[in-house]
Amino acid sequence: MLLTIDVGNTNITLGLYITGNLGPRWRLATVHERMPDEYGIQFLNLFHNAGVSEHDLIGVCMASVVPPLTGKIIEACQNYLNQTPLVVDAGVKTGVRIRYEDPRAVGADRIVDTVAVQNICGGPACIVDFGTATTFDAISADGDYLGGAITPGIGIASEALFSRAAKLPRVDIQRPPAAIGRYTVHAMQSGLLFGYVAMVEGMVARFRKELGENMKVIATGGLAEIVARETDVIEIIAPWLTLDGLKYTWEMNRGSFEE
């Protein structure tokens, strides 16, 4: 049994791979103030609630874009799961050639996503990740990471409207009855959802001009499904893409596993 952990700016996503297949998975809020013991106890509670034992773990593979939390999660795994995580960084084999001008500036999650796409469908591909930021990652036909685009995520945009405009409320990201909102909440939901859908369609068209007509489009992240329902440019919805990439990275570095 392998535990995969993706430490993001908004959420910490965890998944257990049992005989190579993704089993229980969870999303936790990213809380900088939480101590290693708190994370460790939380991990154990998740395991026990899912009916699995930490004693069956053969390893932990982790990607983190939050440096202050990386050490805390490592300590929690060591003290409560009796495992030292394989942390994806410059010294870990991924099979991904990074064509970015500064390879060290590419987040570990984006590299791990590329690993997953190499194994799932190959390139050329565009990965659209609906996280704290909405990112577009370009993968070449040979599976190289070429670069991409970064824009504020839907959640950030929604929060900015609420905090910077006195009369605008905080709204849930969901489909409004129509594109033309009849009152403020629906108007904001229309702008946030349909506006981002239009942006995705426009960016995918631009990426396709550079990568070729056979480019595949893969969506991941917490809001992937709600956006994908509004457009036909997204071909594959993979909400747990990063966890899959971590599993493949583990296998490249530590070998395959059965339990």
Disulfide bonds with the S-S distance in Angstrom:
none
